Amino acid sequence: MFPDDKSNDPMTTLTPVASVMKLAPYVQGKSSIAGVRKPIKLSSNESSYGPSPRALKAYQEYSAHLNRYPDGSQQELREAIAGVHGLNVDQIICGNGSDELILLSVRAYLRSGDEALLSENGFIMSNIHCIAQDAEVVIAPEKSYRVDVDAMLERVSAKTRFCNIANPNNPTGTYISDSEVRRLHAGLPANCLLLIDNAYAEYVDQQDFASSETLVDEFDNVVTTRTFSKIHGLAGLRIGWAYCPPEFISVVQRIRTPFNTNGPAMSAAAAAVQDTEFTRGVKQQNASSLLRIETALTRIGIEVIPSATNFYLLRFDPESGKSGSEAADFLQSRGIIPRPAGGSDVFLRITVGFDQENDAVIEALTDYMAD
Ligand SMILES: Cc1ncc(COP(=O)(O)O)c(C=O)c1O
Protein backbone atom coordinates (compact mmCIF):
# COMPACT_ATOMS: atom_id res chain seq x y z
CA MET A 1 0.00 0.00 0.00
CA PHE A 2 1.33 3.47 -0.88
CA PRO A 3 1.47 5.92 2.04
CA ASP A 4 -1.26 8.09 0.48
CA ASP A 5 -3.50 5.17 -0.59
CA LYS A 6 -6.91 5.99 0.88
CA SER A 7 -8.78 3.00 -0.53
CA ASN A 8 -9.86 1.81 2.94
CA ASP A 9 -10.75 5.21 4.26
CA PRO A 10 -14.55 5.56 4.61
CA MET A 11 -14.14 9.33 4.21
CA THR A 12 -12.78 8.94 0.69
CA THR A 13 -14.31 5.71 -0.66
CA LEU A 14 -17.88 4.84 -1.49
CA THR A 15 -19.25 2.97 1.51
CA PRO A 16 -22.68 1.37 1.33
CA VAL A 17 -25.02 1.64 4.30
CA ALA A 18 -24.19 -1.30 6.58
CA SER A 19 -27.83 -2.39 7.00
CA VAL A 20 -28.22 -2.62 3.21
CA MET A 21 -25.21 -4.90 3.05
CA LYS A 22 -26.92 -7.33 5.44
CA LEU A 23 -29.17 -8.24 2.51
CA ALA A 24 -28.51 -10.61 -0.36
CA PRO A 25 -29.69 -9.44 -3.81
CA TYR A 26 -33.32 -10.41 -4.46
CA VAL A 27 -33.78 -13.48 -6.65
CA GLN A 28 -36.85 -13.23 -8.88
CA GLY A 29 -39.03 -16.21 -9.77
CA LYS A 30 -37.71 -17.97 -12.89
CA SER A 31 -39.31 -16.92 -16.15
CA SER A 32 -37.61 -19.16 -18.72
CA ILE A 33 -36.41 -22.71 -19.24
CA ALA A 34 -33.43 -23.33 -21.53
CA GLY A 35 -34.62 -24.86 -24.80
CA VAL A 36 -38.34 -24.28 -24.11
CA ARG A 37 -39.84 -21.65 -26.39
CA LYS A 38 -43.07 -21.00 -24.50
CA PRO A 39 -42.86 -22.28 -20.94
CA ILE A 40 -45.90 -22.31 -18.66
CA LYS A 41 -44.89 -19.65 -16.14
CA LEU A 42 -46.55 -20.29 -12.80
CA SER A 43 -43.86 -18.86 -10.54
CA SER A 44 -44.98 -15.31 -9.65
CA ASN A 45 -48.73 -15.44 -8.87
CA GLU A 46 -49.57 -13.39 -11.93
CA SER A 47 -52.97 -13.71 -13.57
CA SER A 48 -53.02 -15.96 -16.64
CA TYR A 49 -56.29 -14.24 -17.59
CA GLY A 50 -54.55 -10.91 -18.09
CA PRO A 51 -56.26 -7.55 -17.62
CA SER A 52 -59.82 -6.50 -18.47
CA PRO A 53 -60.25 -5.45 -22.13
CA ARG A 54 -61.31 -2.05 -20.76
CA ALA A 55 -57.94 -1.71 -19.01
CA LEU A 56 -56.09 -2.61 -22.21
CA LYS A 57 -58.06 0.01 -24.15
CA ALA A 58 -57.31 2.70 -21.55
CA TYR A 59 -53.63 1.75 -21.62
CA GLN A 60 -53.47 2.05 -25.39
CA GLU A 61 -55.37 5.33 -25.45
CA TYR A 62 -52.89 6.81 -23.02
CA SER A 63 -50.18 6.61 -25.69
CA ALA A 64 -51.38 9.99 -27.04
CA HIS A 65 -50.14 11.64 -23.81
CA LEU A 66 -46.72 10.08 -23.37
CA ASN A 67 -44.92 13.42 -23.80
CA ARG A 68 -46.53 14.72 -20.57
CA TYR A 69 -45.72 13.91 -16.97
CA PRO A 70 -48.49 11.88 -15.36
CA ASP A 71 -50.93 13.38 -12.86
CA GLY A 72 -48.86 13.42 -9.67
CA SER A 73 -52.00 13.73 -7.56
CA GLN A 74 -53.24 10.36 -8.93
CA GLN A 75 -56.74 11.84 -8.89
CA GLU A 76 -58.51 9.72 -11.54
CA LEU A 77 -57.24 6.42 -10.16
CA ARG A 78 -57.89 7.36 -6.54
CA GLU A 79 -61.45 8.36 -7.45
CA ALA A 80 -62.02 5.11 -9.33
CA ILE A 81 -60.77 3.05 -6.37
CA ALA A 82 -62.78 5.12 -3.87
CA GLY A 83 -65.94 4.76 -5.97
CA VAL A 84 -65.72 0.99 -6.37
CA HIS A 85 -64.67 0.22 -2.79
CA GLY A 86 -66.75 2.93 -1.07
CA LEU A 87 -63.70 4.64 0.46
CA ASN A 88 -62.65 8.19 1.21
CA VAL A 89 -60.66 9.35 -1.82
CA ASP A 90 -58.34 11.50 0.32
CA GLN A 91 -57.15 8.47 2.24
CA ILE A 92 -55.89 6.60 -0.84
CA ILE A 93 -52.32 6.75 -2.08
CA CYS A 94 -50.99 4.84 -5.08
CA GLY A 95 -47.56 3.31 -5.54
CA ASN A 96 -45.24 1.72 -8.03
CA GLY A 97 -46.67 -1.63 -7.02
CA SER A 98 -47.93 -2.13 -3.48
CA ASP A 99 -44.35 -3.01 -2.72
CA GLU A 100 -43.39 0.67 -2.94
CA LEU A 101 -46.10 1.54 -0.42
CA ILE A 102 -44.71 -0.99 2.04
CA LEU A 103 -41.28 0.59 1.52
CA LEU A 104 -42.62 4.12 2.05
CA SER A 105 -44.40 3.05 5.25
CA VAL A 106 -41.22 1.51 6.61
CA ARG A 107 -39.14 4.56 5.67
CA ALA A 108 -41.63 6.91 7.30
CA TYR A 109 -42.25 5.08 10.58
CA LEU A 110 -39.39 2.73 11.41
CA ARG A 111 -36.19 3.99 13.00
CA SER A 112 -32.82 2.32 13.31
CA GLY A 113 -32.99 -0.05 16.28
CA ASP A 114 -36.81 -0.18 16.37
CA GLU A 115 -38.39 -3.61 16.23
CA ALA A 116 -40.44 -4.77 13.27
CA LEU A 117 -42.74 -7.66 14.07
CA LEU A 118 -43.32 -10.04 11.17
CA SER A 119 -44.78 -13.51 10.74
CA GLU A 120 -42.65 -16.57 9.92
CA ASN A 121 -43.86 -17.05 6.36
CA GLY A 122 -44.65 -13.40 5.70
CA PHE A 123 -44.14 -11.68 2.36
CA ILE A 124 -40.38 -11.40 1.92
CA MET A 125 -40.22 -7.77 0.70
CA SER A 126 -41.42 -6.45 4.04
CA ASN A 127 -38.54 -8.21 5.77
CA ILE A 128 -36.09 -6.76 3.24
CA HIS A 129 -37.31 -3.18 3.70
CA CYS A 130 -37.15 -3.45 7.50
CA ILE A 131 -33.60 -4.83 7.49
CA ALA A 132 -32.45 -2.10 5.07
CA GLN A 133 -33.94 0.47 7.46
CA ASP A 134 -31.65 -0.97 10.18
CA ALA A 135 -34.57 -2.21 12.27
CA GLU A 136 -34.49 -5.36 14.39
CA VAL A 137 -36.74 -7.88 12.70
CA VAL A 138 -38.64 -10.09 15.14
CA ILE A 139 -40.23 -13.13 13.57
CA ALA A 140 -43.21 -14.91 15.14
CA PRO A 141 -43.62 -18.62 14.31
CA GLU A 142 -46.79 -19.73 12.52
CA LYS A 143 -49.21 -22.52 13.36
CA SER A 144 -50.47 -24.74 10.53
CA TYR A 145 -49.00 -22.25 8.03
CA ARG A 146 -51.17 -19.45 9.40
CA VAL A 147 -50.26 -16.21 11.11
CA ASP A 148 -50.38 -17.07 14.82
CA VAL A 149 -51.73 -13.99 16.59
CA ASP A 150 -50.79 -15.29 20.05
CA ALA A 151 -47.20 -15.88 18.94
CA MET A 152 -47.06 -12.39 17.47
CA LEU A 153 -48.48 -10.73 20.56
CA GLU A 154 -46.03 -12.61 22.80
CA ARG A 155 -43.23 -10.88 20.88
CA VAL A 156 -44.47 -7.32 21.22
CA SER A 157 -42.02 -5.16 23.17
CA ALA A 158 -41.63 -1.49 24.02
CA LYS A 159 -39.54 -1.21 20.86
CA THR A 160 -42.16 -2.63 18.46
CA ARG A 161 -43.00 0.16 16.02
CA PHE A 162 -44.07 -1.73 12.91
CA CYS A 163 -46.05 -4.91 12.43
CA ASN A 164 -46.89 -6.39 9.07
CA ILE A 165 -48.96 -9.35 7.99
CA ALA A 166 -50.08 -10.33 4.53
CA ASN A 167 -53.70 -11.46 4.62
CA PRO A 168 -53.97 -13.75 2.73
CA ASN A 169 -50.32 -14.57 2.93
CA ASN A 170 -47.72 -15.43 0.30
CA PRO A 171 -46.27 -18.10 0.00
CA THR A 172 -48.68 -20.05 2.22
CA GLY A 173 -51.94 -18.89 0.59
CA THR A 174 -53.67 -18.94 3.98
CA TYR A 175 -55.63 -16.15 5.68
CA ILE A 176 -56.70 -15.21 9.18
CA SER A 177 -60.22 -14.06 10.07
CA ASP A 178 -61.21 -10.45 10.59
CA SER A 179 -61.62 -11.11 14.31
CA GLU A 180 -58.05 -12.46 14.51
CA VAL A 181 -56.73 -9.37 12.70
CA ARG A 182 -58.61 -7.23 15.21
CA ARG A 183 -57.18 -9.23 18.11
CA LEU A 184 -53.69 -8.62 16.72
CA HIS A 185 -54.36 -4.90 16.42
CA ALA A 186 -55.79 -4.70 19.93
CA GLY A 187 -52.59 -6.17 21.38
CA LEU A 188 -50.25 -3.72 19.66
CA PRO A 189 -49.15 -0.46 21.24
CA ALA A 190 -50.75 2.69 19.81
CA ASN A 191 -47.36 3.86 18.51
CA CYS A 192 -46.93 0.72 16.39
CA LEU A 193 -48.02 0.88 12.75
CA LEU A 194 -49.97 -2.21 11.66
CA LEU A 195 -49.67 -2.71 7.92
CA ILE A 196 -52.08 -5.30 6.54
CA ASP A 197 -51.11 -6.37 3.06
CA ASN A 198 -54.32 -7.38 1.24
CA ALA A 199 -52.68 -8.16 -2.14
CA TYR A 200 -54.87 -11.27 -2.61
CA ALA A 201 -58.02 -10.04 -0.83
CA GLU A 202 -60.11 -10.03 -4.02
CA TYR A 203 -59.77 -13.83 -4.32
CA VAL A 204 -61.09 -14.65 -0.85
CA ASP A 205 -64.62 -16.01 -0.50
CA GLN A 206 -64.60 -17.14 3.11
CA GLN A 207 -67.24 -15.43 5.25
CA ASP A 208 -64.97 -14.75 8.22
CA PHE A 209 -62.43 -12.85 6.09
CA ALA A 210 -62.52 -9.09 5.61
CA SER A 211 -60.12 -6.76 3.89
CA SER A 212 -59.00 -4.20 6.42
CA GLU A 213 -60.29 -0.81 5.21
CA THR A 214 -62.84 -0.70 8.04
CA LEU A 215 -60.03 -1.10 10.54
CA VAL A 216 -58.23 1.83 8.89
CA ASP A 217 -61.36 3.96 9.39
CA GLU A 218 -61.53 2.97 13.05
CA PHE A 219 -57.90 3.44 14.10
CA ASP A 220 -55.12 5.84 13.23
CA ASN A 221 -52.31 3.25 13.28
CA VAL A 222 -53.58 0.84 10.61
CA VAL A 223 -52.78 0.88 6.89
CA THR A 224 -53.83 -1.60 4.26
CA THR A 225 -52.27 -2.20 0.83
CA ARG A 226 -53.69 -3.66 -2.38
CA THR A 227 -52.29 -4.39 -5.80
CA PHE A 228 -53.29 -4.42 -9.46
CA SER A 229 -50.67 -7.14 -10.09
CA LYS A 230 -52.87 -10.09 -9.13
CA ILE A 231 -56.60 -10.32 -9.89
CA HIS A 232 -56.46 -7.27 -12.19
CA GLY A 233 -53.69 -8.82 -14.31
CA LEU A 234 -51.51 -5.69 -14.49
CA ALA A 235 -48.27 -6.91 -12.88
CA GLY A 236 -46.22 -5.50 -15.75
CA LEU A 237 -47.42 -1.95 -15.07
CA ARG A 238 -46.37 -1.86 -11.40
CA ILE A 239 -49.32 -0.25 -9.72
CA GLY A 240 -50.81 -0.68 -6.25
CA TRP A 241 -52.64 1.38 -3.64
CA ALA A 242 -52.96 1.87 0.08
CA TYR A 243 -55.86 2.99 2.27
CA CYS A 244 -54.50 5.01 5.16
CA PRO A 245 -55.38 7.32 8.05
CA PRO A 246 -55.22 11.00 7.02
CA GLU A 247 -52.15 11.69 9.18
CA PHE A 248 -50.28 8.79 7.58
CA ILE A 249 -51.04 10.21 4.12
CA SER A 250 -49.67 13.60 5.11
CA VAL A 251 -46.45 11.96 6.36
CA VAL A 252 -45.87 9.65 3.41
CA GLN A 253 -46.64 12.38 0.85
CA ARG A 254 -43.38 14.01 2.01
CA ILE A 255 -41.25 11.13 0.71
CA ARG A 256 -43.33 9.86 -2.23
CA THR A 257 -41.63 10.96 -5.43
CA PRO A 258 -44.05 13.19 -7.41
CA PHE A 259 -44.42 10.81 -10.36
CA ASN A 260 -43.98 7.44 -8.68
CA THR A 261 -46.93 5.98 -10.60
CA ASN A 262 -46.86 6.26 -14.37
CA GLY A 263 -49.70 7.50 -16.57
CA PRO A 264 -50.49 4.36 -18.60
CA ALA A 265 -50.49 2.30 -15.39
CA MET A 266 -52.92 4.65 -13.62
CA SER A 267 -55.24 4.81 -16.65
CA ALA A 268 -55.33 1.05 -17.07
CA ALA A 269 -55.78 0.50 -13.34
CA ALA A 270 -58.69 2.96 -13.14
CA ALA A 271 -60.47 1.06 -15.92
CA ALA A 272 -59.55 -2.31 -14.38
CA VAL A 273 -60.95 -1.57 -10.93
CA GLN A 274 -64.21 -0.33 -12.47
CA ASP A 275 -64.68 -3.49 -14.53
CA THR A 276 -66.15 -5.37 -11.59
CA GLU A 277 -67.80 -7.95 -13.83
CA PHE A 278 -64.42 -8.95 -15.25
CA THR A 279 -62.93 -9.15 -11.76
CA ARG A 280 -65.83 -11.30 -10.57
CA GLY A 281 -65.32 -13.64 -13.52
CA VAL A 282 -61.61 -14.10 -12.77
CA LYS A 283 -62.41 -14.74 -9.12
CA GLN A 284 -64.97 -17.43 -9.97
CA GLN A 285 -62.72 -19.10 -12.51
CA ASN A 286 -59.81 -19.09 -10.05
CA ALA A 287 -61.95 -20.63 -7.30
CA SER A 288 -63.15 -23.49 -9.48
CA SER A 289 -59.65 -24.14 -10.86
CA LEU A 290 -58.20 -24.14 -7.37
CA LEU A 291 -60.77 -26.65 -6.15
CA ARG A 292 -60.09 -28.93 -9.10
CA ILE A 293 -56.31 -28.75 -8.58
CA GLU A 294 -56.53 -29.30 -4.81
CA THR A 295 -58.78 -32.32 -5.30
CA ALA A 296 -56.56 -33.87 -7.99
CA LEU A 297 -53.28 -33.34 -6.16
CA THR A 298 -54.62 -34.55 -2.82
CA ARG A 299 -55.82 -37.70 -4.57
CA ILE A 300 -52.27 -38.49 -5.72
CA GLY A 301 -50.86 -38.05 -2.22
CA ILE A 302 -49.54 -34.49 -2.25
CA GLU A 303 -50.42 -32.26 0.69
CA VAL A 304 -51.96 -29.01 -0.53
CA ILE A 305 -52.06 -26.20 2.04
CA PRO A 306 -55.64 -24.81 1.76
CA SER A 307 -55.38 -21.64 -0.30
CA ALA A 308 -57.56 -18.52 -0.41
CA THR A 309 -55.53 -17.03 -3.27
CA ASN A 310 -54.51 -17.57 -6.90
CA PHE A 311 -51.67 -19.92 -5.95
CA TYR A 312 -51.19 -23.02 -3.83
CA LEU A 313 -48.39 -24.31 -1.65
CA LEU A 314 -47.51 -27.99 -1.88
CA ARG A 315 -45.84 -29.84 0.96
CA PHE A 316 -43.71 -32.87 0.18
CA ASP A 317 -42.73 -35.34 2.85
CA PRO A 318 -38.96 -35.90 2.57
CA GLU A 319 -39.43 -39.29 4.33
CA SER A 320 -41.47 -40.47 1.36
CA GLY A 321 -38.58 -39.95 -1.04
CA LYS A 322 -40.35 -37.09 -2.82
CA SER A 323 -39.20 -33.50 -2.51
CA GLY A 324 -40.17 -29.99 -3.53
CA SER A 325 -36.93 -29.41 -5.44
CA GLU A 326 -37.22 -32.70 -7.33
CA ALA A 327 -40.84 -31.95 -8.16
CA ALA A 328 -39.75 -28.49 -9.41
CA ASP A 329 -37.12 -30.09 -11.67
CA PHE A 330 -39.70 -32.58 -12.94
CA LEU A 331 -42.19 -29.81 -13.74
CA GLN A 332 -39.49 -27.84 -15.54
CA SER A 333 -38.63 -30.87 -17.64
CA ARG A 334 -42.27 -30.60 -18.81
CA GLY A 335 -41.94 -26.89 -19.57
CA ILE A 336 -43.65 -25.66 -16.37
CA ILE A 337 -42.04 -23.10 -14.05
CA PRO A 338 -43.13 -23.32 -10.38
CA ARG A 339 -41.53 -21.45 -7.46
CA PRO A 340 -39.63 -23.30 -4.75
CA ALA A 341 -40.61 -21.79 -1.38
CA GLY A 342 -39.32 -21.73 2.14
CA GLY A 343 -35.69 -22.43 1.23
CA SER A 344 -36.06 -26.15 1.83
CA ASP A 345 -36.87 -29.29 -0.07
CA VAL A 346 -40.31 -29.50 1.43
CA PHE A 347 -42.36 -26.80 -0.29
CA LEU A 348 -43.29 -25.80 -3.80
CA ARG A 349 -45.54 -22.86 -4.75
CA ILE A 350 -47.51 -22.89 -7.98
CA THR A 351 -49.79 -20.21 -9.47
CA VAL A 352 -53.27 -21.13 -10.71
CA GLY A 353 -53.22 -20.85 -14.50
CA PHE A 354 -55.53 -21.49 -17.44
CA ASP A 355 -57.30 -24.87 -17.46
CA GLN A 356 -54.81 -26.40 -19.87
CA GLU A 357 -51.90 -25.08 -17.79
CA ASN A 358 -53.39 -26.56 -14.62
CA ASP A 359 -53.98 -29.85 -16.44
CA ALA A 360 -50.32 -29.91 -17.45
CA VAL A 361 -49.31 -29.42 -13.79
CA ILE A 362 -51.65 -32.18 -12.57
CA GLU A 363 -50.44 -34.58 -15.26
CA ALA A 364 -46.76 -33.86 -14.56
CA LEU A 365 -47.13 -34.20 -10.79
CA THR A 366 -49.13 -37.42 -11.23
CA ASP A 367 -46.23 -38.84 -13.25
CA TYR A 368 -43.70 -37.56 -10.71
CA MET A 369 -45.52 -39.17 -7.79
CA ALA A 370 -45.87 -42.45 -9.69
CA ASP A 371 -42.22 -42.41 -10.76
C1 LIG B 1 -48.37 -10.66 -0.30
C2 LIG B 1 -47.83 -9.78 -1.38
N1 LIG B 1 -47.77 -8.47 -1.17
C3 LIG B 1 -47.32 -7.62 -2.09
C4 LIG B 1 -46.87 -8.07 -3.31
C5 LIG B 1 -46.30 -7.08 -4.27
O1 LIG B 1 -47.21 -6.69 -5.16
P1 LIG B 1 -46.92 -5.51 -6.17
O2 LIG B 1 -46.77 -6.15 -7.50
O3 LIG B 1 -48.13 -4.65 -6.06
O4 LIG B 1 -45.68 -4.79 -5.73
C6 LIG B 1 -46.90 -9.44 -3.60
C7 LIG B 1 -46.40 -9.93 -4.88
O5 LIG B 1 -46.24 -11.08 -5.14
C8 LIG B 1 -47.39 -10.31 -2.61
O6 LIG B 1 -47.43 -11.63 -2.82
The ligand as an ORCA input file, in Angstrom:
! r2SCAN-3c Opt
* xyz 0 1
  C     -48.366    -10.663     -0.300
  C     -47.834     -9.785     -1.376
  N     -47.765     -8.471     -1.167
  C     -47.319     -7.619     -2.090
  C     -46.870     -8.073     -3.314
  C     -46.298     -7.084     -4.270
  O     -47.205     -6.695     -5.157
  P     -46.920     -5.508     -6.172
  O     -46.767     -6.150     -7.497
  O     -48.130     -4.655     -6.063
  O     -45.681     -4.792     -5.726
  C     -46.903     -9.438     -3.599
  C     -46.402     -9.932     -4.877
  O     -46.240    -11.078     -5.136
  C     -47.395    -10.309     -2.607
  O     -47.429    -11.627     -2.817
*
